Amino acid sequence: MTIPPSVPGKDPETDPEPPAPWGHRRHPWTFLTNHGHVLLAVAADPEARITDIAARVGVTARSTLQILKDLEEGGYLHRIRSGRRTRYAIEPHQHFRHPSTATWEIDGLLGLFAVPAPPAEAQPRQVVPPRGSPQPRYGP
């Protein structure tokens, strides 16, 4: 008796998930969608090949192509052909699609991830509340 795959139409032994980038364990959910991860991968390397983007994001090359098509149709990037290679140019002043963040442009997200992450041993940054906000009270 065989156990059915967890995803209908997908056998994990013959069609495994792509490995998580950098050897990390895959989590059931993330804060960014695959579209966001592909956009960030293109921002980090506009001349990256489809297979490189797919490996970085942890999806198949076919999914990466579809995501790039979605992003291009949405006006978030456009393709520039140079001989046999394709380069991607991001349109940073496009707005997020979700209604709660539609007033923000994607350049803020790109800028956030353009800065290398601090090492794990680094001290956490102290968060300074905005001027005029109530100060937290500790104790009775």
N, C-alpha and C positions, 0 to 999 in steps of 0.2 A: 504494500500500500504506500502510495506517495502522498506527501502533504502538499496541498495546493499552494502556489506562490501567494505572497501577501498582497501583491498587486495583480489584478486580473490581467491575463494575457502576457505576463512577464514572469519568466522563470529565472530566479536569482542565480542558478548554477550556470545557465547558458547565456544569460544576458545580465551580467552583474552591473551594479551601479559603478560609475567611474569612481576611482579612489578620491578621497578628500585631499585637497591640496596640502602640501607640506606635512603629510602624514597624520593630520589631526583626525580625530573621530568625528563622524558626521552627526549632527544634532537633528532632532525632528523638526525644528523651526529655527529661523534666524531673523534678525531685525531687518535685513535687506533682502529683497527678492533677487532672483537670478538676473533679472533685467538690470537691477542696480549694480550687481557684481560685474556684469559684462560691461556696463558703462564705465565703472571704475577701472576695469582691466584695460579698456581702450584708452582711457585718460592717462593711465600709467605708461602705456606703450602703444601709440597710435599706429605703428607699423607691425604690430603683432599678428601672427598668422592665426587662422581660425582654431587650429589644433592647440596653439599656445594659450589662447583665451579660454578655450574649453577646459584645458588642464588646470588653469589657474582658478577657474570658477568651480570646477568639479561637475561639469555637465558634459553631454556629448557634443561633438562637432555639429551635428544636425540641429540640436537645440540652440547652440550658439548662433548658427546661421539664421534661425527663425527669430531669435531675440534681436539680432542686429537688424533684421528686416523690420521688426516692430519699432525699434528705436529710430530707424531711418524714416519710416512712414509717420512716426509721431513728431518728427522734426528735431530730435535730440542729437542726431549726428548725420553726416553724409559721407558717402564713399568717394574717394579720389583714386582713380586708376593710374598706375604708373608702370607701364609695361605689363608684366604678368602679375605684378603685386597690387594689392589694395591697401590703401592707407585710409584711416578714418579720422574725420575732423568733428569734434564735438561742438555743439551749439550751446554754450554755457548759460545763455540768458533765457532758456526755455523754463517754463514753470513746471512744478510737480503736478501730477495728474490727480491726486486725491484731493477732494474738496477742502479737507482740513489743512492742507499744506500748499494749496494752489497759489497762494500769494508769494511763496518763496521760489527763487530760481535755483536750478540745480548746481550753479557754480559754488554755492555754499557747501553742498555735499562733496563736490569734487575737491574743494579747498581743504575740507576737513580730512579727507583721506590722502591728500597729496603730501602731508607732513608725515614722516615716518613715526610709527608708534613708539612710545618710550619703552625701554626694556622692562621686563617684568619686575626686576628688583628696584626700579625707580620708586621714589616716594610719590604717593598720590598728590595731585594738585589740590591746593586749597581753593575751595569754591567761595568766591566773594559775592555776597548778595548785591543786587542792584541798589542804587541809592534810593533811599526813601522806603525800602521794604522793611518790615518789622524784623528785629533781631531775634534769633531764637533764644528762648529762656531755658536754662538748665537748672534742675533742682526745684525745691518748693518755693 
